[in-house]
Amino acid sequence: MKRILFVCYGNICRSPMAEFVMKDLVCKAGLEDKIYIESAATSTEEIGNEVYPPARRKLAEHGISCKGKTARQMTRGDYDRFDLIVGMEGWNLRNMERICGGDPEDKIHLLMDYTDRPGEVADPWYTGNFDATWRDVAEGCEGLLQWIRQDDVLLDIER
């Protein structure tokens, strides 16, 4: 089983949205026995808090539940536990590399790098625009799953 960790600053908006969107996509693709997915924060500010209500509502609008998810902080040990660690913005990447002591195995990437428009996932914390965040997260997760399936990068998928 391959393991993916999504990371943002607080683990209450973008990274849990990515976690649950990706879980939904993976389930619909019949790959839930091949891919394990979690999310975490680079900061300690929201540890133990549930997914931010507007993010929860946006997921629910698309029939996706995040019930039971609470924020946790990424640890150095996550670098060994996960095959791919996906951040939402450049600042996350810098903090992820700091927490992990670098990225010698090239596991740390940006979610939007799996799309035709690389960059950062819109941060709804400051804008309140969860629609923009949804679009970025959905596009990024779809691109990531396509990358995994197309190149068998993380999976040994029998064709």
Buried (B, 14 or more C-beta within 10 A) or exposed (E): EBBBBBBBBBBBBBBBBBBBBBBBBBEEBEBEEBBBBBBBBBBEEBBEBBBBEBBBEBBEEEEBEBEEBBBBBBEEEBBEEBBBBBBBBEBBBEBBBEBBEEBEEEBBBBBBBBBEEEEBBBBBBEEEEBEBBBEBBBBBBBBBBEBBBEEEEBBEEEE
